[in-house]
Amino acid sequence: MNIKKYIISSVLIVLISSFAWATPATHVQLKYDLDTHMLHIDADHPTDRLDRYFVQRVVITKNSQETQDFNFPRQTRPDKFIADLDYKASPGDHLDAELFSSDGGVGKGNLDIPMSAPQGGANEKTTVQNGT
């Protein structure tokens, strides 16, 4: 009788913990184009069920004050979340991004837009990304 209770308890614990597991997006890379006002997001978020487990919402916070939400009906690739967002930012702004998965995980990334644009030719795009 005790072995039966042990097996049932073990199965229930495994089932409950599998539903509670949340996989956040990782390696969140942000890139901002000052000329087109486009924020590019590239994050690792592997899933084997694109219809069920995906990054569903992105919240961008500018300078720790203004926030803007972007919602997504699904993720287009099984290995990554990639999005280009029309977003207004200026030199000197600090952007924080939170990527919310449909299963409850949250991935984070940030980007500081420098006060002065990189020097380049007249036709060179002015793009900044985190880590550079």
Secondary structure, 3 states (H helix, E strand, C coil): CHHHHHHHHHHHHHHHHHHHCCCCCEEEEEEEECCCCEEEEEEECCCCCCCCCCEEEEEEEECCCEEEEEECCCCCCCCEEEEEEECCCCCCCEEEEEEEECCCCEEEEEEECCCCCCCCCCCCCCEEECCC
